[in-house]
Amino acid sequence: METALDVMFMMDGSGSMQFESGGVWGSKQELASAVAEALAWLAADSGDRVAACPCHVSAPQPTAMSGGVDGLSNVVHMLSRTPANGLKMDLDASAQVVVRCMRHPGLVLICSDLLDPNIAFRRALGRLRHAGHDVLVLQILDQSERLFDVPEQVLLQDLEGGGSHRVTAAHIRDDYLRVLQAHQDEILSVCRGLHVDHVLLDPHESPIPALRELLQRRSGGTGMTSLSG
């Protein structure tokens, strides 16, 4: 007999999540919300309890952990009120809140582009794992970010700080890709070291194949409880 889980969705509400480049799923924020809503429905339908926590610098307030329609409605309501509002993400501070509010070890899903210094990511994952939680990282990056597929003359806008810079793409592409690859390598290394699954999603692609592969890899199940390794 399967035991019901407490499932927490940690949602990145920082400005960079507003980025989009014409993908079928819209912005990174829109894809993250759609995936979280679908997984929350799957969890609630499986009898699990669900909640969501925005990962903002200003004190995050998670929704109440509950099952059924009430839990799902709370999560969906929070997702509908989590626009990319220009605040910077503080993943570790949000992890502290999540650890305090989850009474039992459960499943925590982090939905973020993770475009922050990795030291906060490492601390947050360590904190969650130390508290006994299973953790899944759903990283959302747009293909334009991953490939630096931009016009040769482009105005880059800081969606969190508000500044802008006009650059020649050819002058910075190699350095940009090198730094991004090092950043990604460190994220994957942290996940492997803490036994955390990582899934990369792109608003230009359907998330279904990646999520299906995750389900099959972890347990071969079809419900949210099967995601908990």
Number of C-alpha atoms within 10 A of each C-alpha: 3 8 8 16 21 23 30 27 27 23 26 30 28 26 20 28 27 18 19 21 16 12 17 13 18 17 24 29 28 21 24 27 23 17 17 24 20 12 20 26 23 17 26 23 16 19 20 23 24 29 26 28 25 26 30 21 16 13 12 16 15 22 20 18 21 20 23 16 13 15 23 26 19 19 28 20 14 19 23 12 11 18 17 21 15 18 18 20 25 22 26 21 18 25 25 14 17 24 20 11 14 20 11 13 17 20 24 27 19 25 27 27 22 23 17 15 10 15 12 17 20 19 17 20 26 19 17 21 18 13 17 14 22 22 25 23 21 22 19 23 23 25 17 16 16 14 12 17 13 16 11 12 11 12 14 12 14 13 19 17 12 9 9 11 10 10 14 14 17 13 10 11 16 12 11 15 15 11 12 17 13 11 17 16 12 15 21 15 14 19 20 12 11 15 15 17 18 17 16 15 26 24 23 20 15 14 19 11 11 14 18 13 12 19 20 14 13 13 13 13 14 13 18 22 23 17 21 18 15
